[in-house]
Amino acid sequence: MEKALYLRFAGDAALLLLTIILSFTVSYLLKCQPKGINCADISIQKRYKPPFISEFYLNLAFGLFSFIFLMACELSTFPWKDTIEPKKIAIMKTYTIVSVFTFGMFAQSAFVTFLQIFTGEPRPHFLFVCKPNEYCALVDFNYIPKFTCTGDASLVKTARQSFPSSVAARSSLSMVFLSIYVHSKFSCERTPYGKCLLQAIFTTSSLLASIQLVSDNMNHWRDIYSGIAMGTCSATYLAYSLKWFKTEKLDVSDLLVESDQ
């Protein structure tokens, strides 16, 4: 590796590490500021249903699947029989795509978690898991400005982080990113509907996972809408930075030429 490539790898690694640290810092060190609740609000009086698959594993599944799919596609189109120069270019393109996607996922994760903690929006099952020490019927106008939850602390913590939906945001980012990637990567001239079918599967899986959260009383519809919008916009921006919307493709050959000089 030449100096130019070393500098790029070092810069990318530092930026990615900073993003990962920021994501975990926001998740585990920041604390949600409690706010008052309205006991008459029926949107937070739903029953708690233990999810079949937790949000953590859903987010992990979408992220890992996207990474595996990207690597599989890049390896399937890798110029194994070409000379060393096309191989270098292919490796740099694969590295760029994967690093940009990984950075986007962790950056959005930090932003979504920050919004959840900052807003402190209660989930539909908030009152069920909180079990406030104030009796709603004895409070004027059924509004409790200050109260203490007597329920399970871990459930109460997550019950204060409804807006926006992390699953909707992360699944939308990964699946929309893959849909744009497929559209840019493959022409599918012999099977033109194959690409459309694959894109439909990606987007539908994201939508189904998001809608299921409403059915499980984990999120409100507004949380889902905002999460999908954030994920779609983030994926579109990442794809734009990779020049997938332009006729000219991402060119890393200049960097390789400079490193050889």
HELIX and SHEET records of a PDB file:
HELIX    1   1 LYS A    3  TYR A   28  1                                  26    
HELIX    2   2 ILE A   42  ILE A   44  5                                   3    
HELIX    3   3 GLU A   55  SER A   76  1                                  22    
HELIX    4   4 ILE A   84  THR A  119  1                                  36    
HELIX    5   5 PHE A  126  CYS A  130  1                                   5    
HELIX    6   6 CYS A  136  LEU A  138  5                                   3    
HELIX    7   7 ASP A  140  ASN A  142  5                                   3    
HELIX    8   8 ALA A  153  ALA A  159  1                                   7    
HELIX    9   9 SER A  166  LYS A  185  1                                  20    
HELIX   10  10 PRO A  192  SER A  215  1                                  24    
HELIX   11  11 TRP A  221  SER A  241  1                                  21    
HELIX   12  12 SER A  253  ASP A  260  1                                   8    
SHEET    1   A 2 ILE A  37  ASN A  38  0                                        
SHEET    2   A 2 TYR A 143  ILE A 144 -1                                        
END                                                                             
